[in-house]
Amino acid sequence: MGGALYQYTGAGSVVTPLDVTGRGIIEGIYFGANATTTSSSIQLIIDGVTIYSDSSLNNIITQGYSPIGGAYVNYADAMSTTTGAIVPFNTGFSVSISCNINAWFSYKYYLT
């Protein structure tokens, strides 16, 4: 099982904090920030196919990206809630992120 909170410090660069090989289940992915942002992006690739790619959210302090599972995190008002999901992968998956400031990326998955 993998699950963690990763601090993004890429200063606008695209980084891939999660690159998993094998078979398993993804339960949740969330990317947000605890300060006002002006640009951000996230890309999720499962079994070699881009499943989710978004760069539409400018300010992710009050909303973030949650391509798998449900997450609402509002750092400005100190509110959060999450819901798990079950998304299988057969050969692997990766997540790439970027943001103009330091941000937070969290995930949970199991290898089977």
C-alpha positions as CSV (number, residue, x, y, z in Angstrom):
1,M,0.0,0.0,0.0
2,G,1.1,3.5,-0.7
3,G,-0.3,6.6,0.8
4,A,1.3,9.9,1.7
5,L,1.3,13.6,1.7
6,Y,3.9,15.1,-0.6
7,Q,5.0,18.7,-0.5
8,Y,5.4,20.2,-4.0
9,T,8.3,22.7,-4.1
10,G,8.8,22.8,-7.9
11,A,8.3,26.6,-8.3
12,G,6.2,26.2,-11.5
13,S,8.0,23.1,-12.9
14,V,6.2,19.9,-13.8
15,V,7.2,17.1,-11.4
16,T,6.1,13.5,-11.2
17,P,5.9,12.6,-7.5
18,L,4.1,9.3,-8.1
19,D,5.1,6.8,-10.8
20,V,3.9,3.3,-9.8
21,T,4.6,0.0,-11.8
22,G,2.4,-3.0,-11.2
23,R,-1.2,-3.9,-10.7
24,G,-3.5,-2.5,-8.0
25,I,-6.2,0.0,-7.0
26,I,-6.1,3.7,-6.6
27,E,-8.3,5.1,-3.8
28,G,-7.6,8.8,-3.9
29,I,-5.6,11.6,-5.4
30,Y,-5.7,15.2,-4.3
31,F,-3.6,18.3,-5.2
32,G,-4.1,21.7,-3.5
33,A,-2.3,24.6,-1.8
34,N,-2.6,26.5,1.5
35,A,-1.9,29.9,-0.1
36,T,-3.3,31.9,-3.1
37,T,-2.1,30.4,-6.4
38,T,-2.1,31.8,-9.9
39,S,-1.4,28.7,-11.9
40,S,-1.5,24.9,-11.4
41,S,-1.9,21.7,-13.3
42,I,-2.3,17.9,-12.8
43,Q,-2.1,14.9,-15.2
44,L,-3.1,11.3,-14.3
45,I,-1.9,8.5,-16.6
46,I,-3.3,5.0,-16.0
47,D,-2.0,2.0,-18.0
48,G,-0.4,4.3,-20.5
49,V,-3.6,6.3,-21.2
50,T,-4.1,10.0,-20.0
51,I,-7.2,9.7,-17.9
52,Y,-7.2,13.2,-16.4
53,S,-5.4,16.4,-17.4
54,D,-6.4,19.8,-16.1
55,S,-4.8,23.2,-15.8
56,S,-8.0,25.3,-15.4
57,L,-7.8,26.1,-11.7
58,N,-5.9,29.2,-11.0
59,N,-6.5,29.6,-7.3
60,I,-6.3,26.2,-5.6
61,I,-6.5,27.5,-2.0
62,T,-10.3,27.2,-1.9
63,Q,-10.6,24.3,-4.4
64,G,-8.1,21.7,-5.6
65,Y,-7.9,18.9,-8.1
66,S,-9.3,15.5,-7.1
67,P,-9.3,13.3,-10.2
68,I,-9.9,10.1,-8.1
69,G,-12.0,10.0,-5.0
70,G,-13.8,13.0,-3.8
71,A,-12.0,15.8,-1.9
72,Y,-13.0,19.2,-0.8
73,V,-10.3,21.1,1.0
74,N,-10.6,24.8,1.7
75,Y,-7.4,26.0,3.4
76,A,-8.7,29.5,3.7
77,D,-11.6,28.4,6.0
78,A,-9.8,25.3,7.4
79,M,-12.5,22.9,6.0
80,S,-12.0,19.5,4.4
81,T,-13.7,16.2,3.5
82,T,-12.7,13.2,1.5
83,T,-14.4,10.1,-0.1
84,G,-12.5,7.1,-1.3
85,A,-12.9,5.5,-4.7
86,I,-11.8,2.2,-6.3
87,V,-10.0,2.7,-9.7
88,P,-8.0,-0.3,-10.9
89,F,-4.8,-0.3,-12.8
90,N,-3.1,-3.2,-14.6
91,T,0.4,-2.1,-15.5
92,G,0.9,1.2,-13.6
93,F,0.0,4.8,-13.2
94,S,1.7,8.2,-12.8
95,V,0.7,11.6,-11.6
96,S,2.4,14.9,-12.7
97,I,1.8,18.2,-11.1
98,S,2.8,21.9,-11.2
99,C,2.0,25.0,-9.3
100,N,3.4,28.5,-9.1
101,I,4.0,28.2,-5.3
102,N,4.5,25.3,-2.8
103,A,1.5,23.0,-2.7
104,W,0.4,19.6,-1.3
105,F,-0.2,16.4,-3.1
106,S,-1.8,13.4,-1.4
107,Y,-2.6,9.9,-2.6
108,K,-3.6,6.4,-1.5
109,Y,-3.2,3.2,-3.6
110,Y,-2.8,-0.6,-3.1
111,L,-0.7,-3.0,-5.1
112,T,-2.5,-6.4,-5.7
